């Protein structure tokens, strides 16, 4: 089954002013949803950034989701996060486990549920 990944990068914390720059992104809050069409799992966190590069600064209102995602991909290990989400999806797809009393066990009360 194919896994679909969907990024939510809608929340950022910005510094109003840093030197001559305004609305400087300092923290990106991210959320990644993985779905196999039946089950969904997600991971979320935040990434904090240091000083901006004035020569490559993009005004806040000109940012695109693709640019912000590129910043994240340069900072976090997206492949590891996606692999973890896929493993969690695979676990959800397994049939549920149930307790069974061994055939030789006496039929008495024990710590195992019946």
LINZI-V819205 format. One record per residue. N is the residue number from 1. RES is the residue in one letter. PSI is psi in degrees with one decimal (* if undefined). NEAR is the number of other C-alpha atoms within 8 Angstrom. D_CENTER is the distance of its C-alpha to the mean C-alpha in whole Angstrom. Layout:
N/RES/PSI/NEAR/D_CENTER ; N/RES/PSI/NEAR/D_CENTER
This chain:
1/X/138.3/3/20 ; 2/X/137.1/4/18 ; 3/X/132.8/9/14 ; 4/X/129.6/7/13 ; 5/X/135.0/8/9 ; 6/X/121.9/7/9 ; 7/X/140.2/8/8 ; 8/X/116.1/7/9 ; 9/X/38.3/12/11 ; 10/X/-10.0/6/14 ; 11/X/127.3/7/14 ; 12/X/149.7/10/16 ; 13/X/131.6/8/18 ; 14/X/147.7/9/21 ; 15/X/129.0/10/24 ; 16/X/-32.5/7/27 ; 17/X/132.8/9/29 ; 18/X/106.1/8/29 ; 19/X/-126.0/4/33 ; 20/X/-0.3/5/33 ; 21/X/144.3/8/30 ; 22/X/153.9/9/29 ; 23/X/60.8/10/25 ; 24/X/122.1/13/23 ; 25/X/123.3/11/20 ; 26/X/-33.9/11/19 ; 27/X/131.4/11/15 ; 28/X/124.8/12/13 ; 29/X/123.9/12/10 ; 30/X/155.9/13/7 ; 31/X/126.1/11/5 ; 32/X/120.7/11/4 ; 33/X/132.7/11/6 ; 34/X/133.7/15/8 ; 35/X/140.2/12/12 ; 36/X/12.1/11/15 ; 37/X/-18.8/6/17 ; 38/X/-51.1/5/18 ; 39/X/156.6/9/15 ; 40/X/143.7/10/12 ; 41/X/162.1/10/9 ; 42/X/163.8/9/5 ; 43/X/143.0/9/3 ; 44/X/154.3/8/4 ; 45/X/-162.8/7/7 ; 46/X/156.7/8/10 ; 47/X/130.7/10/12 ; 48/X/136.6/7/15 ; 49/X/151.9/8/18 ; 50/X/-144.4/5/22 ; 51/X/137.9/4/25 ; 52/X/155.5/7/25 ; 53/X/107.8/6/27 ; 54/X/-28.4/6/30 ; 55/X/-21.8/4/30 ; 56/X/18.5/5/27 ; 57/X/134.9/7/26 ; 58/X/123.3/6/25 ; 59/X/141.2/9/26 ; 60/X/-46.8/8/23 ; 61/X/-9.9/4/25 ; 62/X/-3.8/6/25 ; 63/X/146.1/9/21 ; 64/X/160.2/6/19 ; 65/X/-38.2/7/16 ; 66/X/-40.6/6/16 ; 67/X/-43.9/8/18 ; 68/X/-39.9/10/15 ; 69/X/-38.4/9/12 ; 70/X/-39.0/8/15 ; 71/X/-45.1/8/15 ; 72/X/-47.5/9/11 ; 73/X/-25.8/9/12 ; 74/X/-12.0/7/15 ; 75/X/-39.5/7/14 ; 76/X/161.1/6/11 ; 77/X/89.4/8/11 ; 78/X/-37.1/7/9 ; 79/X/-40.6/6/11 ; 80/X/-41.9/7/10 ; 81/X/-44.8/9/6 ; 82/X/-40.8/9/8 ; 83/X/-40.0/8/11 ; 84/X/-43.1/8/9 ; 85/X/-40.9/12/8 ; 86/X/-37.3/10/11 ; 87/X/-41.8/8/13 ; 88/X/-39.5/9/12 ; 89/X/-42.0/14/13 ; 90/X/-38.6/8/16 ; 91/X/-40.3/7/17 ; 92/X/-27.9/8/17 ; 93/X/-14.0/7/19 ; 94/X/149.2/6/22 ; 95/X/150.5/5/25 ; 96/X/150.7/4/25 ; 97/X/151.0/4/27 ; 98/X/154.0/4/30 ; 99/X/140.2/7/33 ; 100/X/135.8/5/36 ; 101/X/135.5/7/39 ; 102/X/144.8/5/41 ; 103/X/-26.8/4/44 ; 104/X/-7.3/4/46 ; 105/X/139.6/6/45 ; 106/X/150.9/4/47 ; 107/X/72.5/4/46 ; 108/X/167.4/4/46 ; 109/X/137.2/5/44 ; 110/X/-173.6/5/41 ; 111/X/-16.0/4/38 ; 112/X/139.9/7/36 ; 113/X/155.6/5/36 ; 114/X/*/5/38
